[in-house]
Amino acid sequence: MLESTFQLPRIVRVRQNFPSRALPDVRGAVSAAMRTAAMDSRLARGSRVAIGVGSRGITNIDQIAKAVVDYWLAAGCAPFIFPAMGSHGAATAEGQADVLAHYGITEATMGCPIISNLEVVSLGRDANGIEAFLDKNAFDADGVMLIGRVKWHTDFAGEIESGLFKMMAIGLGKFAGAQRYHTYAYKLGLHHVIRSVGRQVLSSGKILGGLAILEDAYHQTAHLEAVPVENMEKREEELLALAKSWMGRLPFDLDILMLDEIGKNISGAGMDTKVVNRSVSGESNPWPGPRFERVFLRDLSSKSYGNAVGLGMADIIHDRLLAKVNWTPTRINSLTASTPGAIRTPVHFGSDFECLKTMWPTVGKLEEKEVTLGWIKNSLELTPCAFSENLLPEIAKNPTLEVLGDPETIEMDPQGNFLTSLFTAEDLAAAHH
């Protein structure tokens, strides 16, 4: 019986060699971009400028935000930072300020006030009856600019997905807006709602523009562009197409994909749905790209602070992940987004071995030696990675893959848990060559 004879396969560690597009001087690139856009020419000296920063785990976000603050200070303005995040931080002002603080964005480090409040101002309704909202502190300022990463969205595909427009809608609308927008999106589609609300926010006359951040496949800061308000919609479409062309993926189909961790710092959905090929509504393999028959999650990132949105997209999870869930922010975040399927509790066991042994017979292969396994740290860190030894022929066909050593046994403790992670700090640093 498979139950009594199951053994883990040997694995091969592999480096995916993506093009590196890292900017050598991030703060310098921000300053240059801001000077080129000349947003300060729109305001008188002494003007109050509201700078919206979101909750995503963006590389160098503290350096980027500081450079933007310094630009406005040098222009003789009075900048302040506010959280531009709908229901994140457990939908409280204190929680959202804490999210920024975890990224190194505090009054002490930024040299300007951090003003977090959930109060909003109504901007009226569109033809579909969607009422748009704007953070009151931002509305009371003389001008508003956003700092946001432009990338694919985890819930839908469109010409505008996650970026400055989405921040104008769900971010600037705070919890009140996020609830309503996701409710409308259930029928109208999130793409439609983001565009419609974004246009309403633009018509308020408060938006100066935004700083668009693009990252490469290594999650490095690859492009920074200050986009003036007049060109935000069209330019974001162009930037999204560019970001999608840089997207990192796994190289082939797998029977079982194993991730060391999920978390809000990794993706708004806990794990990038277009990398792991899952839907927040529960569908398996809804996107173009490699297919994964089963997904196994081992843990929750400490930087997610208990928010376990995304665990429901897995087929099986380790008990250690379940034990770390803080259900208050997890429920608020998921239900605000109308995605209850993203927080359903999958099958779970107390050891890595038991989880894999349970999934192994469910992928449609009678011979256990034919089952293919892939292992990544999370949906952002796609290199180094590891694959079962039976994938060596596929690895050899791919010129972007570099084998890092001989096949090796996964070492376990007496309880069946992996003794050490394959993905040490040194491994990850070497990957970003």
C-alpha positions in Angstrom: 0.0 0.0 0.0 1.1 3.5 -0.8 0.3 4.5 2.8 3.1 2.3 4.2 5.7 2.5 1.4 5.7 6.2 0.6 9.1 7.9 0.5 9.9 11.4 -0.4 11.7 11.8 -3.7 15.2 13.2 -3.9 15.2 16.8 -5.0 17.4 18.9 -7.2 18.1 22.5 -6.3 17.8 24.9 -9.3 18.4 28.5 -10.1 16.1 30.3 -12.5 18.2 32.9 -14.4 15.8 35.8 -15.0 17.1 39.1 -16.5 18.1 41.4 -13.7 16.8 45.0 -14.1 17.7 46.4 -10.7 18.2 50.1 -10.5 21.7 50.9 -9.1 20.5 54.1 -7.2 16.9 53.9 -6.1 16.7 57.2 -4.3 18.5 59.0 -7.1 16.0 57.5 -9.6 13.1 58.7 -7.5 14.5 62.2 -7.3 15.2 62.3 -11.1 11.7 61.1 -11.9 10.0 63.7 -9.6 12.1 66.5 -11.1 11.1 65.4 -14.6 7.4 65.4 -13.8 7.8 68.8 -12.0 4.7 68.2 -9.9 5.8 71.0 -7.5 5.0 73.5 -10.3 1.3 72.9 -9.7 1.4 74.1 -6.1 2.5 77.2 -4.2 5.2 77.0 -1.6 3.8 76.1 1.8 1.1 73.9 0.3 0.2 70.7 2.2 0.8 67.6 0.1 -0.8 64.2 1.0 1.3 61.2 0.0 -0.5 57.9 -0.2 1.4 54.7 0.6 -0.2 51.3 0.5 0.2 48.0 2.3 2.0 45.9 -0.2 5.5 44.5 0.5 7.3 46.7 -2.1 11.0 46.4 -2.2 12.7 49.7 -1.1 9.4 51.3 -0.2 11.0 53.2 2.7 13.7 54.6 0.5 11.2 55.5 -2.2 8.8 57.2 0.2 11.6 59.1 1.9 12.9 60.4 -1.5 9.4 61.6 -2.4 9.1 63.4 1.0 12.5 65.0 0.5 11.4 66.3 -3.0 8.4 68.0 -1.6 10.3 69.5 1.4 12.9 70.8 -1.0 10.1 72.5 -3.0 9.0 74.3 0.1 5.9 72.3 0.7 4.5 70.5 3.8 4.2 66.8 3.0 2.5 64.2 5.1 2.1 60.5 4.5 -1.3 58.7 4.9 -2.1 55.0 4.5 -3.8 54.3 1.2 -5.2 50.9 2.0 -8.8 49.8 2.1 -9.4 47.2 4.8 -5.8 46.2 5.6 -4.4 46.7 9.1 -7.7 45.2 10.4 -9.5 48.2 9.0 -8.4 50.5 11.9 -6.4 53.7 11.8 -3.9 52.4 14.3 -3.5 49.1 12.4 -2.9 50.9 9.1 -0.2 53.1 10.7 1.3 50.0 12.1 1.5 48.4 8.6 3.5 51.4 7.4 5.7 51.3 10.5 6.5 47.6 9.7 7.9 48.8 6.4 10.1 51.4 8.1 7.7 54.3 7.3 7.4 56.4 10.5 7.5 60.1 11.4 11.1 59.6 12.6 12.3 57.9 9.4 10.4 60.0 6.9 10.8 63.4 8.5 7.2 64.3 8.1 3.9 63.5 9.8 2.1 60.1 9.3 -1.6 60.8 9.5 -3.9 57.7 9.7 -7.6 58.1 9.8 -10.5 56.2 8.3 -12.7 59.3 7.8 -13.7 59.8 4.1 -15.4 62.5 2.0 -18.0 61.5 -0.6 -17.2 62.5 -4.2 -20.6 61.6 -5.6 -21.9 58.7 -7.7 -21.3 57.5 -11.3 -23.9 56.2 -13.8 -24.0 52.8 -12.1 -24.6 54.4 -8.7 -21.1 53.7 -7.4 -20.3 56.3 -4.7 -16.7 57.3 -4.7 -14.8 58.3 -1.5 -11.6 60.1 -0.7 -9.6 60.0 2.6 -10.6 63.2 4.4 -7.1 64.2 5.3 -6.0 63.9 1.7 -9.1 65.8 0.6 -8.3 68.7 2.9 -4.7 68.9 1.6 -3.8 71.1 -1.3 -2.7 68.2 -3.5 -2.5 64.4 -3.4 0.1 62.0 -4.9 0.3 58.3 -4.7 3.2 55.9 -4.5 2.3 52.5 -5.9 3.6 49.4 -7.6 2.1 48.7 -11.0 1.6 44.9 -11.6 -0.9 42.3 -12.5 -3.8 41.8 -10.1 -4.5 38.5 -8.4 -8.3 38.5 -9.0 -8.8 39.5 -12.7 -7.1 40.3 -16.0 -7.4 43.7 -17.7 -5.6 46.6 -19.2 -5.4 48.2 -15.8 -5.0 45.9 -12.8 -3.0 46.7 -9.6 -1.4 50.1 -9.5 -2.1 53.8 -9.2 -5.7 53.6 -10.4 -6.5 50.8 -7.9 -5.0 52.9 -5.1 -7.1 55.9 -6.1 -10.2 53.7 -5.8 -9.8 51.2 -3.0 -6.8 52.8 -1.3 -8.0 56.4 -1.1 -11.6 55.1 -0.4 -10.4 53.5 2.9 -12.6 50.8 4.5 -15.8 52.6 3.5 -14.9 52.6 -0.1 -13.3 49.2 -0.2 -16.5 47.5 1.1 -18.7 49.2 -1.5 -16.4 48.8 -4.4 -15.9 45.1 -3.9 -19.7 44.7 -3.6 -20.2 46.4 -6.9 -17.3 44.5 -8.4 -19.1 41.2 -7.6 -21.5 42.0 -10.5 -19.7 44.7 -12.6 -16.2 43.4 -12.4 -13.3 44.9 -10.4 -11.7 46.2 -13.6 -14.8 48.3 -14.4 -15.1 49.6 -10.8 -11.4 50.6 -10.6 -11.6 52.6 -13.7 -14.9 54.2 -12.9 -14.0 55.2 -9.3 -10.5 56.2 -10.4 -12.0 58.6 -12.9 -14.3 60.1 -10.2 -11.3 60.6 -7.9 -9.4 62.3 -10.7 -12.3 64.6 -11.4 -12.1 65.9 -7.8 -9.1 68.0 -8.9 -7.1 66.8 -5.9 -4.7 64.4 -7.6 -1.3 65.6 -8.7 -0.1 62.3 -10.1 1.7 59.2 -8.8 5.0 57.5 -8.6 4.8 54.2 -10.4 7.1 51.4 -9.3 7.9 48.4 -11.4 9.8 45.3 -10.2 11.6 42.7 -12.1 11.3 38.9 -11.7 13.7 39.1 -8.7 11.4 41.5 -6.9 14.0 44.3 -7.4 13.1 47.9 -8.1 13.5 48.0 -11.9 11.7 51.2 -13.0 10.5 54.4 -11.3 8.3 56.9 -13.1 6.5 59.9 -11.9 3.2 60.0 -13.9 1.4 63.4 -14.0 -2.4 63.4 -13.5 -3.2 64.1 -17.1 -1.6 60.9 -18.4 -2.2 58.5 -15.5 -4.8 56.2 -17.1 -3.0 55.7 -20.5 0.5 55.5 -19.0 -0.6 52.9 -16.4 -1.9 50.7 -19.2 1.5 50.9 -20.9 3.4 50.3 -17.6 1.3 47.3 -16.7 2.1 45.7 -20.1 5.8 46.2 -19.4 5.5 44.8 -15.9 3.7 41.7 -17.2 6.5 41.1 -19.7 9.0 40.9 -16.8 6.9 38.5 -14.7 8.7 35.5 -13.2 7.0 32.1 -13.5 7.9 28.5 -12.8 9.2 26.6 -15.8 6.8 23.7 -16.2 3.7 21.9 -15.0 3.8 20.1 -11.6 1.7 17.6 -9.8 2.5 19.2 -6.4 3.7 22.7 -5.8 5.0 23.3 -2.2 5.5 26.8 -0.8 7.4 27.6 2.4 5.1 30.6 3.2 2.3 32.8 2.2 1.5 36.4 3.5 0.1 39.8 2.8 3.7 41.1 2.5 4.1 38.6 -0.4 0.8 39.3 -2.3 -2.5 40.9 -1.6 -4.0 37.4 -2.0 -1.4 35.8 0.3 0.3 34.2 -2.7 0.3 35.5 -6.3 -2.5 33.7 -8.0 -1.0 34.0 -11.4 2.2 32.4 -10.2 0.5 29.5 -8.4 -2.3 29.3 -10.9 -5.2 29.5 -8.4 -8.2 31.8 -8.1 -9.4 33.6 -4.9 -12.8 32.1 -5.7 -11.4 28.5 -5.5 -10.8 27.5 -9.1 -7.6 25.5 -9.9 -5.5 26.6 -12.9 -7.7 29.4 -14.3 -4.8 31.4 -15.8 -2.5 30.8 -18.8 0.8 29.2 -17.8 2.0 26.1 -15.9 -0.6 23.9 -14.3 -0.2 22.8 -10.7 -2.6 19.9 -9.6 -2.1 20.4 -5.9 -0.7 23.3 -3.7 0.8 22.6 -0.3 1.5 25.6 2.1 4.0 25.0 4.9 3.8 28.3 6.9 2.7 31.9 7.3 5.2 34.7 6.9 6.0 36.5 10.2 5.6 39.8 8.2 2.0 39.0 7.5 1.2 39.6 11.2 -1.4 36.8 11.3 -3.3 37.7 8.2 -3.6 34.4 6.4 -5.7 35.4 3.4 -4.9 32.9 0.6 -4.8 29.7 2.7 -8.1 28.7 1.2 -6.5 28.5 -2.3 -4.3 25.6 -1.1 -5.2 21.9 -1.2 -3.4 21.1 2.0 -1.6 23.1 4.7 0.6 22.4 7.7 -0.8 22.8 11.2 2.0 25.4 12.0 0.4 27.8 9.5 -3.1 27.3 11.0 -1.8 28.0 14.5 -0.5 31.4 13.4 -3.7 32.7 11.9 -5.2 35.8 13.4 -8.8 35.4 12.2 -9.8 39.1 12.8 -7.7 40.7 10.1 -8.0 37.6 8.0 -11.8 37.6 8.0 -12.1 41.4 7.6 -9.7 41.4 4.6 -11.3 38.5 2.8 -14.9 39.4 3.4 -14.4 43.0 2.5 -13.1 41.8 -0.9 -16.1 39.4 -1.2 -13.7 36.4 -1.5 -14.7 34.0 1.4 -13.2 31.1 -0.5 -9.7 32.6 0.0 -9.9 31.8 3.8 -11.5 28.4 3.8 -9.5 25.9 5.9 -8.0 23.2 3.8 -7.0 19.7 4.9 -4.1 20.0 7.4 -1.7 17.8 9.2 1.1 18.3 11.8 4.1 17.3 9.7 5.5 18.1 6.3 5.8 14.3 5.5 2.1 13.6 6.4 0.9 16.5 4.2 2.9 15.3 1.1 2.1 11.7 1.7 -1.7 12.6 1.8 -1.5 14.6 -1.4 0.7 12.2 -3.4 -2.1 9.7 -4.4 -4.5 12.5 -5.4 -2.9 13.7 -8.6 -4.0 11.0 -11.0 -0.8 8.9 -11.1 -0.7 5.3 -10.0 3.1 5.1 -9.8 4.4 7.3 -7.0 7.8 7.7 -8.8 6.0 9.6 -11.6 4.6 12.3 -9.3 6.4 15.6 -9.8 7.2 18.0 -7.0 8.3 21.7 -7.0 9.4 23.7 -4.0 9.6 27.5 -3.7 10.0 29.8 -0.8 7.0 31.9 -1.8 5.3 33.3 -4.9 7.7 36.2 -5.1 11.0 34.3 -4.5 11.0 31.9 -7.6 14.7 31.3 -7.5 16.4 29.3 -6.1 13.8 26.5 -6.3 13.8 22.8 -6.1 12.2 20.0 -8.1 11.9 16.2 -7.7 14.7 14.2 -9.3 12.4 12.8 -12.0 12.2 16.3 -13.6 15.9 16.4 -14.5 15.2 15.7 -18.2 12.8 18.7 -18.3 15.4 20.9 -16.4 18.1 19.9 -19.0 15.9 21.2 -21.8 15.6 24.7 -20.4 18.6 26.9 -20.9 17.4 29.4 -18.2 17.7 26.7 -15.5 21.0 26.1 -13.7 21.3 23.0 -11.5 23.0 23.9 -8.2 24.1 20.5 -7.0 23.6 16.7 -7.0 20.2 15.2 -6.1 19.8 15.2 -2.4 17.5 13.7 0.3 15.1 15.9 2.2 16.2 15.5 5.8 13.4 15.3 8.4 13.1 15.2 12.2 11.4 12.2 14.0 8.1 14.0 13.7 8.3 14.2 9.9 9.1 17.9 9.6 11.9 19.2 7.3 14.9 20.0 9.4 16.2 23.0 7.4 14.8 25.1 4.7 16.5 24.8 1.3 16.2 28.5 0.9 18.8 30.2 3.3 19.6 33.9 3.2 22.8 33.0 1.3 20.8 31.1 -1.4 18.4 34.1 -1.9 21.3 36.6 -2.0 23.1 34.5 -4.6 19.9 34.4 -6.7 19.9 38.2 -7.0 23.2 38.3 -8.9 
